[in-house]
C-alpha cells in the first residue's frame, strides 16, 4: 500500500473565464471548428464557449509552464505530458456529481482547484453511472466492484494513496475512486504485454511519487503497456520516484485543466464542455 484512457481526440484550449456566465476569450490562435455540445442538459458554465481549437500539445505544455503555478513542474517525454505536484503546496480532492456531472471548468470555478485531471469510470461513453467504488467525504455513492478494475485511488489525512481492491476498507479513505488497471506497482511495470493487442487510446493517469503526486496525459493514442514503459524509463530522469501509477481516463476521454494563480485564466487538454461523474482536483493548501 502506498500513499503520497480514449479514441476521442484531446484538444488544447486557452481561455479567460470572467464570470459563471462564461464570457470566454480564446488566448491561442489556431484553426477552429464548432465545439461539441455538452453531453447532458445542465446549464454548464462553459456552455457559451464559442470555438474549439485544433490540437496543439506543444502549445499546451508551454502554456502550462507559463502559468507559473507554485509547486508545479511540467515534463514532456515520449508523447506524454506529466505534471508534478508538490504535496505540501496542494491538497487532493475527489469531485463527483452523479446526477448532472461536472465539467473541468465547473471543478475549478466552483471548487477553486488549480489542477484537475479526469476522469472516473462509467458504464457507457458520456455516462454518469459510476463503475466500481465512488466515495466522497465519507459518503458511498457507489459500492466496490469485486471484479475488473483492480486499484482504489483514495484520499485521507496522509494525502493521496493507492491500494489493491482486495485491501480496501471503507475507513481507510475519506474519499476514494475505483480505477485501473494498475500500470506501475512498487516502481515496476505492472501490466501484461498482452495489452499491446488492444486498441490504442488517449490516456490520463495518476502517480504517487513520495513528496509529490504526478498527473499526466498522453499526447497521442497509446497502449497502457507502452505508457508504463515510458513512465518507468523517464520518471526517474525527471527526479520523480513513483511507486504507483494508475490509469484514469474512465470514459475514454482525457482531460487535464489548470488555472492561473494570478487571474481567471484557464487552460485545458481535452474538451471543457463534457461532463464527468468524477474528477480529481488539487487546490492550494
Sine and cosine of phi, psi and omega as CSV:
sin_phi,cos_phi,sin_psi,cos_psi,sin_omega,cos_omega
0.00,0.00,0.68,-0.73,0.00,-1.00
-0.78,-0.62,0.54,-0.84,0.11,-0.99
-0.89,-0.46,-0.74,-0.67,-0.12,-0.99
0.89,0.46,0.00,0.00,0.00,0.00
0.00,0.00,0.68,-0.73,-0.60,-0.80
-0.08,-1.00,0.59,-0.81,0.03,-1.00
-0.99,0.10,-0.29,0.96,0.03,-1.00
-0.94,0.33,0.72,-0.69,-0.11,-0.99
-0.92,0.39,0.67,-0.74,0.09,-1.00
-1.00,-0.05,0.61,-0.79,-0.14,-0.99
-0.74,-0.67,0.62,-0.78,0.00,-1.00
-1.00,-0.01,0.71,-0.71,-0.01,-1.00
-0.81,-0.59,0.55,-0.84,0.21,-0.98
-0.75,-0.66,0.79,-0.61,0.01,-1.00
-0.40,-0.92,0.35,-0.94,0.06,-1.00
-0.91,-0.41,0.89,-0.45,0.00,-1.00
-1.00,-0.07,0.85,-0.53,-0.10,-0.99
-0.98,-0.18,-0.31,0.95,0.00,-1.00
-0.30,-0.95,0.12,-0.99,0.04,-1.00
-0.90,0.43,-0.32,0.95,0.07,-1.00
-0.97,0.24,-0.08,1.00,0.10,-0.99
0.89,0.46,0.82,0.57,0.22,-0.98
-0.95,0.30,0.95,-0.31,-0.20,-0.98
-0.93,-0.36,0.70,-0.72,0.09,-1.00
-0.87,-0.48,0.89,-0.46,0.02,-1.00
-0.96,0.27,0.74,-0.67,-0.09,-1.00
-0.98,-0.18,-0.28,0.96,-0.08,-1.00
-0.91,-0.42,0.79,-0.61,0.02,-1.00
-0.99,0.17,0.79,-0.61,0.03,-1.00
-0.27,-0.96,0.24,-0.97,0.08,-1.00
-0.90,0.44,0.66,-0.75,-0.14,-0.99
-0.84,-0.54,0.38,-0.92,0.11,-0.99
-0.59,-0.80,0.17,-0.98,-0.03,-1.00
-0.90,0.43,0.73,-0.69,-0.01,-1.00
-0.96,0.29,0.61,-0.80,0.06,-1.00
-0.91,0.42,0.54,-0.84,0.02,-1.00
-0.96,0.27,0.42,-0.91,0.05,-1.00
-0.88,0.48,0.51,-0.86,-0.10,-1.00
-0.97,0.26,-0.28,0.96,-0.08,-1.00
-0.77,-0.64,0.23,-0.97,-0.17,-0.99
-1.00,0.05,0.28,0.96,0.02,-1.00
-0.96,0.26,0.62,-0.78,0.07,-1.00
-0.98,0.20,0.99,0.14,-0.10,-0.99
-0.96,0.27,0.48,-0.88,0.07,-1.00
-0.84,0.55,-0.39,0.92,-0.06,-1.00
-1.00,-0.08,0.14,0.99,-0.16,-0.99
-0.90,0.44,-0.38,0.92,-0.01,-1.00
-0.99,-0.10,0.15,0.99,0.06,-1.00
-0.83,0.56,0.89,-0.46,-0.22,-0.98
-0.99,0.15,-0.43,0.90,-0.17,-0.99
-0.58,-0.82,0.40,-0.92,0.11,-0.99
-0.92,-0.39,0.81,-0.58,-0.02,-1.00
-0.99,0.15,0.54,-0.84,0.06,-1.00
-0.94,0.33,0.44,-0.90,-0.07,-1.00
-0.87,0.50,0.70,-0.71,0.11,-0.99
-0.42,-0.91,0.99,0.12,-0.14,-0.99
-0.92,0.40,-0.51,0.86,0.01,-1.00
-0.90,0.43,-0.71,0.70,0.04,-1.00
-0.87,0.49,-0.61,0.80,-0.01,-1.00
-0.90,0.43,-0.73,0.69,0.00,-1.00
-0.88,0.48,-0.67,0.74,0.03,-1.00
-0.91,0.42,-0.66,0.75,0.01,-1.00
-0.90,0.43,-0.61,0.80,0.03,-1.00
-0.90,0.43,-0.66,0.75,0.06,-1.00
-0.90,0.43,-0.63,0.78,-0.06,-1.00
-0.94,0.35,-0.34,0.94,0.09,-1.00
-0.89,0.45,-0.41,0.91,0.05,-1.00
0.81,0.59,0.73,0.68,0.05,-1.00
-0.92,0.38,0.79,-0.61,0.02,-1.00
-0.90,0.44,0.63,-0.78,0.02,-1.00
0.96,0.27,0.27,0.96,-0.03,-1.00
-0.84,-0.54,0.77,-0.64,0.12,-0.99
-0.86,-0.52,0.65,-0.76,-0.03,-1.00
-0.92,-0.38,0.78,-0.63,-0.01,-1.00
-0.81,-0.59,0.62,-0.79,0.12,-0.99
-0.76,-0.65,0.72,-0.70,0.08,-1.00
-0.27,-0.96,0.57,-0.82,0.10,-0.99
0.75,0.66,0.72,0.69,0.00,-1.00
0.88,0.47,0.47,0.88,0.08,-1.00
-0.85,-0.53,0.59,-0.81,0.14,-0.99
-0.90,-0.44,0.84,-0.55,-0.06,-1.00
-0.84,-0.54,0.78,-0.63,0.03,-1.00
-0.94,-0.35,0.90,-0.44,0.02,-1.00
-1.00,-0.03,0.82,-0.57,-0.12,-0.99
-0.91,-0.42,0.82,-0.57,0.01,-1.00
-0.96,0.27,0.83,-0.55,-0.08,-1.00
-0.94,0.34,-0.34,0.94,0.04,-1.00
-0.99,0.15,-0.31,0.95,-0.02,-1.00
-0.99,-0.10,-0.54,0.84,-0.08,-1.00
-0.79,-0.61,0.50,-0.87,0.09,-1.00
-0.88,-0.47,0.63,-0.77,-0.02,-1.00
-0.99,0.16,0.49,-0.87,0.06,-1.00
-0.63,-0.78,0.73,-0.68,0.12,-0.99
-1.00,0.07,0.77,-0.64,-0.04,-1.00
-0.87,-0.49,0.74,-0.67,-0.06,-1.00
-0.50,-0.87,0.54,-0.84,0.12,-0.99
-0.50,-0.87,0.98,-0.20,-0.08,-1.00
-0.99,0.12,-0.11,0.99,-0.02,-1.00
-0.99,-0.13,-0.77,0.63,-0.06,-1.00
-0.88,-0.47,-0.22,0.98,-0.04,-1.00
0.97,0.25,0.10,-0.99,0.05,-1.00
-0.58,-0.82,0.57,-0.82,0.06,-1.00
-1.00,-0.01,0.14,-0.99,0.06,-1.00
-0.89,0.47,-0.58,0.82,0.05,-1.00
-0.91,0.41,-0.70,0.72,0.06,-1.00
-0.79,0.61,-0.76,0.65,-0.10,-1.00
-0.86,0.51,-0.64,0.77,-0.05,-1.00
-0.99,0.13,-0.58,0.81,-0.04,-1.00
-0.97,0.23,-0.64,0.77,-0.07,-1.00
-1.00,0.10,-0.62,0.78,-0.12,-0.99
-0.96,-0.27,0.02,1.00,0.08,-1.00
0.86,0.50,0.74,0.68,0.02,-1.00
-1.00,0.00,0.61,-0.79,0.08,-1.00
-1.00,0.04,-0.57,0.82,0.00,-1.00
-0.73,-0.69,0.67,-0.74,0.08,-1.00
-0.74,-0.67,0.73,-0.69,0.04,-1.00
-0.79,-0.62,0.55,-0.83,-0.01,-1.00
-0.39,-0.92,0.23,-0.97,0.24,0.97
-0.52,-0.86,0.08,-1.00,-0.02,-1.00
-0.94,0.33,0.22,-0.97,-0.12,-0.99
-1.00,0.06,0.65,-0.76,-0.04,-1.00
-0.73,-0.69,0.23,-0.97,-0.11,-0.99
-0.97,0.25,-0.40,0.92,-0.01,-1.00
-0.49,-0.87,0.33,-0.95,0.00,-1.00
-0.84,0.54,0.77,-0.64,-0.01,-1.00
0.91,0.42,0.31,0.95,0.00,-1.00
-1.00,0.06,0.17,-0.99,0.01,-1.00
-0.83,-0.55,0.16,0.99,0.08,-1.00
-1.00,-0.03,0.93,-0.37,-0.06,-1.00
-0.93,0.37,0.51,-0.86,0.13,-0.99
-0.97,-0.24,0.85,-0.53,0.01,-1.00
0.99,0.17,-0.21,-0.98,-0.13,-0.99
-0.89,0.46,0.71,-0.70,0.22,-0.98
-0.62,-0.78,0.94,-0.34,-0.06,-1.00
-0.79,-0.62,0.81,-0.59,-0.05,-1.00
-0.78,-0.63,0.88,-0.47,0.03,-1.00
0.76,0.65,0.74,0.68,0.08,-1.00
1.00,0.07,-0.19,0.98,-0.02,-1.00
-0.99,-0.10,0.82,-0.58,0.03,-1.00
-0.99,0.10,0.94,-0.34,0.04,-1.00
-1.00,0.01,-0.42,0.91,0.07,-1.00
-0.41,-0.91,0.63,-0.78,-0.09,-1.00
-0.98,0.18,0.28,-0.96,0.06,-1.00
-0.88,0.48,0.69,-0.72,0.13,-0.99
-1.00,-0.01,0.83,-0.56,-0.13,-0.99
-0.97,0.24,0.01,1.00,0.03,-1.00
-0.62,-0.78,0.15,-0.99,0.03,-1.00
0.99,0.14,-0.88,-0.48,-0.13,-0.99
-0.88,0.48,0.82,-0.57,-0.24,-0.97
-0.99,-0.13,-0.19,0.98,-0.11,-0.99
-0.93,-0.37,0.54,-0.84,0.15,-0.99
-0.91,-0.41,0.88,-0.48,0.06,-1.00
-0.99,-0.14,0.88,-0.47,-0.13,-0.99
-0.71,-0.71,0.25,-0.97,-0.01,-1.00
-0.78,-0.63,0.77,-0.63,0.13,-0.99
-0.62,-0.78,-0.25,-0.97,-0.06,-1.00
-0.88,0.47,-0.38,0.92,0.00,-1.00
-1.00,0.06,-0.09,1.00,0.00,-1.00
0.93,-0.37,-0.57,-0.82,-0.04,-1.00
-1.00,-0.03,0.70,-0.71,0.00,-1.00
-0.61,-0.79,0.30,-0.95,0.02,-1.00
-0.77,-0.63,0.76,-0.65,0.12,-0.99
-0.75,-0.66,0.34,-0.94,0.11,-0.99
-0.95,0.31,0.51,-0.86,0.00,-1.00
-0.78,0.63,-0.63,0.77,-0.05,-1.00
-0.94,0.35,-0.30,0.95,-0.03,-1.00
-0.99,-0.11,-0.07,1.00,-0.12,-0.99
-0.96,0.29,0.70,-0.71,0.19,-0.98
-0.76,-0.65,0.57,-0.82,-0.12,-0.99
-0.88,0.47,-0.46,0.89,-0.01,-1.00
-1.00,0.10,-0.07,1.00,-0.05,-1.00
-0.94,0.33,-0.65,0.76,-0.03,-1.00
-0.80,-0.60,0.53,-0.85,0.14,-0.99
-0.97,0.23,-0.65,0.76,0.06,-1.00
-0.77,-0.64,0.59,-0.81,-0.07,-1.00
-0.37,-0.93,0.38,-0.93,-0.05,-1.00
-0.60,-0.80,0.76,-0.65,0.08,-1.00
-0.99,0.16,0.77,-0.64,-0.10,-0.99
-0.54,-0.84,-0.04,-1.00,0.04,-1.00
0.62,-0.79,-0.06,-1.00,-0.01,1.00
-0.95,0.32,0.24,-0.97,0.15,-0.99
-0.92,0.39,0.69,-0.72,-0.02,-1.00
-0.98,-0.19,-0.65,0.76,0.04,-1.00
-0.76,-0.65,0.69,-0.72,0.08,-1.00
-0.71,-0.71,0.75,-0.66,-0.05,-1.00
0.80,0.61,0.58,0.81,0.06,-1.00
0.98,0.18,0.01,1.00,-0.05,-1.00
-0.91,-0.42,0.51,-0.86,0.05,-1.00
-0.83,0.55,0.76,-0.65,-0.13,-0.99
-0.72,-0.70,0.78,0.63,0.05,-1.00
-0.52,-0.85,0.61,-0.79,-0.08,-1.00
-0.93,0.37,0.57,-0.82,0.06,-1.00
-0.91,0.41,-0.26,0.97,0.06,-1.00
-0.89,0.46,-0.34,0.94,0.04,-1.00
-0.85,0.52,-0.42,0.91,0.01,-1.00
-0.91,0.41,-0.29,0.96,0.03,-1.00
-0.99,0.11,-0.16,0.99,-0.04,-1.00
-1.00,-0.03,0.26,-0.97,0.01,-1.00
-0.89,0.45,0.44,-0.90,0.09,-1.00
-1.00,0.02,0.64,-0.77,0.03,-1.00
-0.72,-0.70,0.32,-0.95,0.27,-0.96
-0.92,0.39,0.59,-0.81,-0.11,-0.99
-0.81,-0.59,0.50,-0.86,0.28,-0.96
-0.79,-0.62,0.46,-0.89,-0.13,-0.99
-0.44,-0.90,0.34,-0.94,0.03,-1.00
-0.83,-0.56,0.66,-0.75,0.05,-1.00
-0.75,-0.66,0.70,-0.71,0.12,-0.99
-0.99,-0.10,0.81,-0.59,-0.18,-0.98
-0.70,-0.71,0.83,0.56,0.04,-1.00
0.92,0.39,-0.91,-0.42,-0.02,-1.00
-0.98,0.17,0.01,1.00,0.02,-1.00
-0.76,-0.65,0.38,-0.93,0.19,-0.98
-0.89,-0.45,0.70,-0.72,0.04,-1.00
-0.93,-0.36,0.76,-0.65,0.12,-0.99
-0.86,-0.51,0.51,-0.86,-0.05,-1.00
-0.29,-0.96,0.17,-0.99,0.04,-1.00
-0.68,-0.73,0.44,-0.90,0.15,-0.99
-1.00,0.05,0.63,-0.78,-0.03,-1.00
-1.00,-0.03,0.01,1.00,0.13,-0.99
-0.45,-0.89,0.36,-0.93,0.01,-1.00
-0.88,0.48,0.64,-0.77,0.06,-1.00
-0.39,-0.92,0.32,-0.95,0.10,-1.00
-0.97,0.25,0.44,-0.90,0.04,-1.00
-0.91,0.42,-0.55,0.84,0.03,-1.00
-0.88,0.47,-0.71,0.70,0.03,-1.00
-0.91,0.42,-0.67,0.74,0.06,-1.00
-0.84,0.55,-0.73,0.68,0.01,-1.00
-0.88,0.47,-0.66,0.75,0.04,-1.00
-0.86,0.52,-0.72,0.69,-0.01,-1.00
-0.89,0.45,-0.67,0.74,-0.04,-1.00
-0.92,0.39,-0.70,0.71,0.00,-1.00
-0.89,0.47,-0.59,0.81,-0.04,-1.00
-0.97,0.23,-0.59,0.81,-0.21,-0.98
-0.95,-0.30,-0.42,0.91,-0.02,-1.00
-0.85,0.53,-0.69,0.73,0.04,-1.00
-0.88,0.48,-0.53,0.85,0.04,-1.00
-0.93,0.37,-0.36,0.93,0.04,-1.00
-0.99,-0.12,0.30,0.95,0.00,-1.00
0.88,0.48,0.58,0.81,0.05,-1.00
-0.86,-0.51,0.91,-0.42,0.06,-1.00
-0.98,-0.21,1.00,-0.07,-0.15,-0.99
-0.97,-0.24,0.82,-0.57,-0.04,-1.00
-1.00,0.00,-0.53,0.85,-0.03,-1.00
-0.77,-0.64,0.68,-0.73,0.13,-0.99
-0.73,-0.68,0.77,-0.64,-0.08,-1.00
-0.81,-0.58,0.68,-0.73,0.09,-1.00
-0.94,0.35,0.65,-0.76,-0.08,-1.00
-0.75,-0.67,-0.13,0.99,-0.04,-1.00
-0.97,0.24,0.98,0.17,-0.20,-0.98
-0.99,0.17,-0.13,0.99,0.05,-1.00
-0.80,-0.59,0.46,0.89,0.03,-1.00
0.88,0.48,0.50,0.87,0.12,-0.99
-0.54,-0.84,0.82,-0.57,0.00,-1.00
-1.00,0.05,0.47,-0.88,0.16,-0.99
-0.53,-0.84,0.71,-0.71,0.14,-0.99
-0.66,-0.75,0.84,-0.54,-0.06,-1.00
-0.74,-0.67,0.49,-0.87,0.01,-1.00
-0.58,-0.82,0.48,-0.88,-0.01,-1.00
-0.85,-0.52,0.66,-0.75,0.05,-1.00
-0.89,0.45,0.63,-0.78,0.07,-1.00
-0.98,0.22,-0.11,0.99,-0.12,-0.99
-0.96,-0.27,-0.46,0.89,-0.02,-1.00
-0.42,-0.91,-0.23,-0.97,-0.06,-1.00
-1.00,-0.07,0.67,0.74,0.10,-0.99
-1.00,0.01,0.77,-0.64,0.01,-1.00
-0.84,-0.55,0.59,-0.81,0.15,-0.99
-0.79,-0.62,0.45,-0.89,-0.13,-0.99
-0.68,-0.73,0.55,-0.83,0.29,-0.96
-0.85,-0.52,0.88,-0.48,-0.23,-0.97
0.94,-0.33,-0.12,-0.99,0.01,-1.00
-0.95,-0.33,0.82,-0.57,-0.10,-0.99
-0.96,0.29,-0.19,0.98,-0.03,-1.00
-0.98,0.19,-0.50,0.87,-0.11,-0.99
-0.94,0.33,0.64,-0.77,-0.09,-1.00
-0.99,-0.12,0.68,-0.73,-0.05,-1.00
-0.90,-0.43,0.53,-0.85,0.08,-1.00
-0.95,0.30,-0.51,0.86,0.00,-1.00
-0.45,-0.89,0.56,-0.83,0.03,-1.00
-0.65,-0.76,0.34,-0.94,0.11,-0.99
-0.93,-0.38,0.81,-0.59,-0.02,-1.00
-0.87,-0.50,0.33,-0.94,0.05,-1.00
-0.75,-0.66,0.79,-0.61,0.02,-1.00
-0.79,-0.61,0.39,-0.92,-0.03,-1.00
-0.89,0.46,0.65,-0.76,0.03,-1.00
-0.96,0.27,0.00,0.00,0.00,0.00
